[in-house]
Amino acid sequence: MTSNIAESLNAANLAARELRALIQQWTYTNRKKASKTTTFFTPTAEKKLVNNFVDSLTKNVKPINESMFEVVELTRSWVINLKEKICSCNRFQIDELPCAHALVVIKEMNLNVYN
């Protein structure tokens, strides 16, 4: 009687075990694919980053201290704190992506944009 109950429970759990194995396989496959890609952003975020980079080409950097910089373009200027990830334009904080002003500083400091 006991072995019949155990066999019945095992048969009922078979579908759940197969589903778990399938999910584990998908997770492993997707994680492996993700680790091979060089981009860390979605295509939309990557496009925004490229546009910000193009916009950054016309700006100049003046260091204030180790983590703060002033970015100047003609008559306008912005203050960037790389350590705190803050820009006076507020795009860095809102988008959580480096704005054009932060990208100028990152490029000037020879840092990796994705870090």
N, C-alpha and C positions, 0 to 999 in steps of 0.2 A: 504494500500500500504506500509506504514512504517513498520508494523509488519511483512509483508512478506520479506522485505529486511533484517530485524533483524534476522528472522528465517533462512534465507539463509546464512547470515554471521556466525551465530552460528553453523550451519551444516558444513560449510567449516572449521571452527576452531576446530571442534570436534576431528579430527585426531591429530592435534597439541596438544590439551589438553591431550589426551590419551597418546601420546608419552612422554609428560612432566611428567605425573604421573608415567609412567613406568621407566623413568630415575631416578626420585626421589626415587622410590622403590629400584632400583638397587644400587644407591648411599648409601642409608640407610643400606641395607643388607651388602654391601662390607665394609662399615665403621665399622659396628658392628663386622664382622668377623675379620677385621684388629685389632680392639681394644682387641680382645681375644687372639691374638697370642703374644708370649713372645719375639720373635725375631724382631729386627728392621731393619734387612738387608735382601737383596735378598739371595737366597741359594748360589750363587756364592761368594758374599761378605762374607757371614757367613763362607764358606769353607776357604776363604783366611784368615779370622780372626782366625780360629782354627789353620791353618798352622802357622801363625805368633805366636800364643800362644805356640805351640809346640817348635818352634825355640827359643822362649824367655826363655825357661827353663834352658839354659846353660849360661845365662848372669847374671852379677852382677851389682848392682846399687850403685852409690856414689852421694849423694846429693851435689849440688852446692849452691842453695838457695831454697826458698819456691816453685818456679815453674821450676827451671832448675836442670837437673840431668845429670850425666855422666854414661853411660852404658858401661861396660867393658867385653870383651870376649877375653881371652888369650892376644894377643898383639894388638888388635884393640879396639877402643873406639868411642863412638858416643855421641853427646850432644843433649838432648831432652829438649824442653821448652813446658811443658804441657799447660800452660796458652795460648800460641800462637798457639799450635798444630803444632809444628815444630820439625823435627828431622834432624840431619846432614846427614842422609842417603837419605833424600828427599822423601822417600816412604810415610811418613805420609802426606805430602802436596800433592803428586801426586794422591795417591789412595783415599785420604780423609778418610782413615781407620787407626786405630792405627797400626803402624809397630811393629815388634817384640821388638824393643828397647823401644818404648812407652808402650807396654804391660807389660814389666818388671816393669817399673815405676808405672803404674796403679795398678798392682798386689801388689807391695811393699807398695803403699799408701792406699791400701784397697778401691779403688774407683771402681765405676761401669763402665765397658767397654763401655756400650751402652750410657752413658751420655757423 
